[in-house]
Amino acid sequence: LLSYKTQNLIPYSFGEQPKGGFIKLNTNEFPYPPSQAVGKVLAGFNSDLLRLYPDPNCSELVETIAKLEGVKKENVFVGNGSDEVLAFSFYALFDKTVAYPNIGYSFYPVYADFFGLKKVPLKMQDDLSFDILNHIDSLKNACGLVLANPNAPTSLSVEPNDLEKFVRGFKGNIIVDEAYIDFALKAKSVSKLAVELDNLLVVKTLSKSYALAGLRCGYAVGNSEFIQGLHKVKNSFNSYTLDAIAQSVAIASLQDREYFNSTIKKTITTREKIKNALKTKGHFVLNSDANFLFIKHKYLDGEKVYSNLKAKNILVRHFNSNPLISPFVRVTIGTDSDMEQFMTAFNALR
Ligand SMILES: Cc1ncc(COP(=O)(O)O)c(C=O)c1O
């Protein structure tokens, strides 16, 4: 019944989304509620506006983002979550092949298949870091590159100087997915560089650091030709990707800098505290630049840690796609109270 193409699709498998009853530390959502400004916008929203189509160009939202990023409006593109922005970007930027770190966000190979691109997975170091300069030679005549920085699920970042050096020397197009950049102490956003160069696009999301995963809003920053290309792709698919409510909520959230800064700070403080406590107990934890920790229990394997925690109603994420990461679990940073319960359960694992 289905088209041949659909029969052969291998879709992304998303983290479990249970209805309740769990301490949910499995999909890197933000532990604190969105800014109070969001509630005010929702309470005051004029429902008559829903009679009309929303602004297809999200002009006010684009302006807000441009101001925040210190770039021009023509350097910003907004979409329905960064997943959608990434999908459009794959289509707009990559022709034949796309390279990506072989331990990274698992949507990249899915998009590559969907758009008929040849996949070039790049090997990580044994310590799970990604040495981008190591790949300069093998990528000389390539293609495109996409990477998450900070990376998921490892939580590690590429050396900032190495990333800039690589981008400046690379002939193909590059997408840097900065979904977790706001939690980084080491990595620095390259969104300004993206405006300056002709081969770099930066993608960000409001799902993590703005506590708006349920809203679906992401954006790209890049040179105006890339941004026009993204509009071309979007308008060949669906012109109204962001509804009127989402546009207003996103603006209010982005404008509340005080709340953003204070909740990010709290999340980083909790992350560092939990990381140090786990290390003191002898567990192996990578140096996270994100809102999650990648943890290897000192003697239990990742699958066992995942299932034993789930039995105690604590949901974390386990990946068995690669032997380098199957000993680990990925644990989203929750509130201090979530993390206390996590630590009690984790310390009791046998
Ligand atoms: C690296 C990375 N990029 C993009 C996304 C997608 O985020 P969004 O909710 O904006 O689609 C995620 C979500 O977990 C992610 O981990």
The ligand as a Gaussian input file, in Angstrom:
#p B3LYP/6-31G(d) Opt

LIG

0 1
 C       21.521000      17.699000      19.503000
 C       20.063000      17.967000      19.364000
 N       19.631000      18.704000      18.336000
 C       18.331000      18.975000      18.166000
 C       17.379000      18.485000      19.031000
 C       15.925000      18.749000      18.745000
 O       15.408000      19.770000      19.480000
 P       13.989000      20.432000      19.139000
 O       13.137000      20.134000      20.315000
 O       14.274000      21.875000      18.966000
 O       13.472000      19.799000      17.876000
 C       17.770000      17.702000      20.128000
 C       16.751000      17.174000      21.042000
 O       16.962000      16.418000      21.922000
 C       19.146000      17.434000      20.289000
 O       19.577000      16.665000      21.282000

